[in-house]
Amino acid sequence: MAEKTKGQTLIFRNPPHIVAHASIVGPEESKGPYSEYFDLHLEDAKYGKDSWEKGEERMAANAVNLSLDKASVTPADVDLMLGGDLLNQLITADFVARDLDTPFLGIYSACATLVEGLTLGAALMDGGFADCVVAFASSHYQTAERQFRTPLEYGVQYPPYKQYTVTGAGSYVLGWLGGDVWISHATLGKVIDLGVTDPNDLGSAMAPAAAEIILQNFKDLNRSINDYDLILTGDLGITGKKVLTALLEEENVIPEDKLMDCGAEIFGYKEEYGSGGSGVGASATFFGSVIIPKMKAGEYRRVLLIGTGALLSALTVKQKESIPAIAHAIVAERIPGG
C-alpha cells in the first residue's frame, strides 16, 4: 500500500506498470521532429467529422482503443477509466466513456490532467482497489482556441510568446504485468498564483508551480537533480521553460540539459508556433511515445514527469482575474531487470 511521506509525495510499494500507451496527433504535430514516434497522424483536424469537437472525441476514443489493443485487454478487463480534456464539462472524455462499458471518473487539472490521472490510477492500484486502469487525456488546437481565446475565423494576431495548443490524445494502460516502466512515486501540487494575467502567457503562469513541485519532490525524497536522468515538464513552452530554469537556479538547482518540455519540443522550436506547444495533449502524447521508448532502450532510467496546468477560463479572463496554476509529478522508472 502507498506510503505518504511527511510532505506531498506518495511512495508506491507496489508500483503499477505502464503496460501500454497509444498516441494520435494532428496535422501540425505530424510535421514536427518527433512525428515518427506517434502511432497515428491526422491529415484533417476534424478527423472526418463535421466539427472540431467531434473530431477531438474520435481522436481520444481511438487512442483509448488502440492502447487497449496494445495491452491485449478489453474494456471489460478495465476496472476504472480516468480521463479528461480542456473543454467545458469534459465533453470529450465524457463522450468517449459513453461508448465504453467501463467505470469512469472525469478529472480536470487543465494541462496537468494526464499526470493527475496517472497519479490517481497508481494510487488506486497500489491500494488494492484496482488491477487495471486506463488514464487518457486530449487537447485540440481549434477547440481550445474557440473556448479559451477567440475563434480562428476572427484572425486575431497573437504575441510571439503565445503557445500553440497541441492537437493530440494519449492513453495509458496501467497493470501488473508487461511493460518496462513503472510509476514509483507521485508528488501532489498546490495551486500557485503569482499574479500573471495575460492568457497568452500561460508558460510564465505555470512555471512557478512547476518549480514548487520539483523542489518539493527533491525535499520529500531527499533527492537532487542528480538523482534523475530527465526532468520533463508538460507544456511550459519555450518561454515558460526559461522562467522555470531561472526559478530553479535561484534555488541553486542547475538543470542544464536535464530539463525538457514536451510542448517546446513537439513542434521543433519553429517560429510559426510561437513559444511552442501547450495543452494536455503535449504530455499525453510525448511522454508515452517518445520518452518511454527511450527508457526501454536504456537512455533514461528515472524520469520526473511534471504536468503543468493553467487554471483559467474565458470568464475569469474577462473578469480580470489572475491565472492560478497547478503542477503534479510522477516518478517513472525503468523496471529493475526489465
N, C-alpha and C positions, 0 to 999 in steps of 0.2 A: 504494500500500500504506500501511496505517496507520502513523503515526509516533508513538512514545511520547515524551512529554516527560520531564523529569527527575523529575517527581513521579508522580502516579497517573492522568494523563489521556492518552487516545488521541486523536490528530488523524487524522481520516479524509480522505485525499487524494482519494478517490473516494466522496463521501458518498452512501449509498443513499437513495432517495426513499421516503417513506411513500406508497405508491401508493393504498392504500385502507384503510378502517377500518370496523368494524361493532360495534355495541353492543346488548346486551339487558339490561334492568333489571327488578327485581322490583316487586311492588305498592306497597311503601312509597316506593321511589325514584321511582316514577311520579307520586307526589303532590308531589314537590319542584319547585322553581322552574325546573329545567332539563329537565323531562320532555319537552318538545317536541324537544329536541336528539337524544334517543336513538332508535335505529332501531325497536326492538320493546319492548313493555311487557307484562309478565306479569300476568295477573289472579289467578293461582294460583301460590304459591311452589313447589308440586310440579310445575308445568308439565305437568299431566295425567298424571303418573306416580304410582306407589304409594309413593314415598319421596322425601324431600328430596334425598338424594344422587343419585338417578336424575334428578330434576328439574334439578339443577345440571349434570349431564352433558349433558342435552339442550340446556340453555341455552348451554353452552360450544360444543357441536358446531354449533348453528345460527348462533352468532356467527362461527365459523370459515368455515362455508359461505357465509354472507352476505358476508363480506369477500372471499372468492374470487370470488363473483359480481360484486361491485362492481369488482374489478380485472380482470374478464374473463379469469380464468385457471382452470385445473382443478387438482385435486390432483396430477396427473401433471406439471404445469408447475413444481411447487414442489420445490426442491432439499432443503429442510430445514424442519421444523416445530420450534419451540421453545415449550414450553408448561408451565404449572404452575398450582397451586391451593393451597389451605390444608389439604387433607385428607391423612391418613396414606397413604404410598406414592403420592402424587399420583394417586389413583384417578380423579379427574375427567379430568385431562389424558391419562392413560394410556388410558382407555376411549374418549375422543374419537379419539385416534390409532389405536386398534384398528380403527376403521371407515374409515380413510383409508389408501390405499396410498402412503404418503409417509414417507421417513426422519424419525425423530423423536428429539429429546432432551428428556427431562423435567428441569425445573430448579426449584430452590426457594431463595428468599431471603425467605420469608414474604411480606409485602405489598410488598416490593421486587422481586418476581419479574418483573413486566411490564417494568420498566426493565432488569433483568438480561437478559431475552430480547431486547429491542431492541438492547442493547449487543452481545451475542454475535452477533446476526444482522448488525448493521452491520459488525462486525469481520471476520466470515467473508466477507461480500460484498466489503468493501474489500480483503481479502487475496487475492481471486480464487478463493475456494473455493465460491462460490455466486452465482447470479444472481437467485434468487427465494427469499425466506424468509418464513415466517409466524411471528409471535410472538403468543401468546394467553395469557390468564390469566382466572381466575374466582374468585369467593368467593360465599358464601351465608350469610345470617343464621342460619338454622336448623341447617345442617350445622356451622357454626363453633361455635355455642353448645354443641351436643351434644359436639363434640370437645374444645374448649378450656376450657369452663366447666362448666355444668350443663344437662341437658336442659330445654327450655322448660316441660315439664309440672311441674317442681318449683316453679315460681312464685317463684324467687329474686328478691328486691328488690336492685337494683343502686344504687351511689352515683351522684350526678349527673355525675361526671367520666368514667363508663364510656361507651364508644363503642358504636355500633350497626353491626354488620358489614353492609356493602353486599351486597345480592344483585344481582350483575351480572357480565357477561362481556364482554370486549373482545378483538378480534382485529385484527392489523395485518399488511398485506401489504407487504413491502419489495421494491423492484425498481429498475430503472434508468430506466424511462420512466413518465411520468404522475405525478400528484400535484403539489402546490405547496410541500411541505415536505420537507426532508431532515435527516438526522442527521449533524452535522458533527464532534461530539466526544463522548467518554464519559469520565467520571471514576469510577474504581473505588474503592469504600469499604472501610474496615476495620471489624472488629467492635468496637463500643464498649459498655462496660458500666460505668455509674456507680452500680450497686447498687440500682436500683428493683426491688421485689419484688412489688408489687401487680398481679396480672394484669388488673385493671380499669382500670389507669392506663398503658396502652401508649403513649399520646401522650408522656408525660413520659419514658418509657424510650427512645423513638426520637428525640426532639428533639436530644440531643447528637450522634447520628450524622448527622442532617441538617445541623446546624451545621458539623460537621467537613468534610463533603463539599462544602458550599457554599464554605467558606473555602479548601479545597484546590483547587477549580476556579478560584477567583479567583487564587490563588498560581501555579498551573501555567500559566495562560494570560495572566498579567499583566493581569487584568481586575478590575473592581469591579462593584458592583451597578448602576452607571450604564450598563454595557455590556449589560444585559438589560432587556427590556421587562416580563418577568414571571419571578418565581421561584415555581415551582409544586411543592408537596410533595404526596405521595400521600395519606397518611391519618393525619396527626398529630392531627386533630380540633381542636376549639376550644382545649382545654387545652394540647395539645402545641404548637399554633401560638404560643400565648402564651409558652411556655417557650423555643421556638426564637427568637422575637423578642428575648427578654431575653438569650439567649446571644449572638446576633449583635450586639446593642447593646453588650455588654461588649467586643466587638472593634471598636467604632466603625463597625459596619455598620448603617445605619438603613434597614430595609426599607420602612417606611411602607406605601403601597398597592401596592407591587410584589410583596408576598408574599401568595400564595393557597394554600389547602389544599383538595384535591379532596374529602376526607371532610367537612371543615367546611362546604363549600358545598352538597354534593349534597342534603342534607335541609333546606336553608334556615334553619339555626340554630334549628330548632324544639325546644322544651324536651323534648318526649317522646322525642327521640333522644339525650338526654344531651349528650355532648361532640361529637356529630356522627358521621359515618361512619368506619368502619375497613374493613380488608380490601383485597386487591389489586384487587377489582372496582371500587373507587373510582377509582384512577388509570387502570385499563384502559378504563373507560367514559368518564370525564370528559375526559381529555386528548384523545382522538380525536374525540369527538362535540361537545365544547364549545369547546376551545381551538384545535384545528386549523382549524375553520371561521373562527374569529376571526383566525387568522394569514392565511388565504387572503384574508379581507376587508381585510387591512392594519392591523388593530387592534394586532397584535403582530408584530414582525419576528423577534426572537430570544428564545427561551424556554428557561430551565433547568428541566428536569423532574427531580425527585428522588423516587425510590422509596424508601420507608422500611419496614423490616421488623423486627418484634419476634421474636427467635429463641427462643421458649419452646415448651414442650409441657405437656400436662396433668401428665405425670410429673415434669418438672423443677419445676413449681409445687408439687406435693405434697412434693417433697424439699427445699423451701425454698431453691431456687436463685434467684439474681437473674436479671434478664431482660436478656440482651445484645441489641444491635440492630445493624443494618446499613443503610447507605444507599448507593445508586448514583445517578449522574446522567447524563443525556444533554443535549446542546445541540441543540435543534431550531430550524431557521432557515427562513424563507421563501426559496425558491429564487430567486436573483437573476434578474430578468426574468420570474419566474413570475406 
